[in-house]
């Protein structure tokens, strides 16, 4: 008698795809020989909270998320070339 393999197949064993969008806006300014680049960055625009790492050891914490994507972040910056 042949025995079959039972288990979870297909998408059931995987988490959703990671959805993250980052944008950068930059503007160059020139003052003689000096160049200043102003930057505005936005990370994780849609504020996704996808699971990065989860417990895979069988027990009371099985499939518990241990790392989640960071929330929305805004950053201003400047680069000066002379």
C-alpha positions, 0 to 999 in steps of 0.5 A: 500500500502506497502512502502519500505525503501530506503537508501544506502546499501552494501559497498557504505556507508563505506570507504576503509579498512585501509592498514598500515604496520609497521616493526621493525628491532632489533639487540642485542649486549652484552658487559660483563653484559651490553646488548644494543638493537639497533632498527630501526622502519618504520611506514606506509611503503606503505604511505597510507592516509586512512580516520580515521574520517569524518563529518557525520552531514548533511550540507556543510561539509558532508563526509569531512575527519577530520582525515587522517592517518599519513604519513611514519615515520622512528625511530631509538632507543636503549635500554640499560640493565645493 
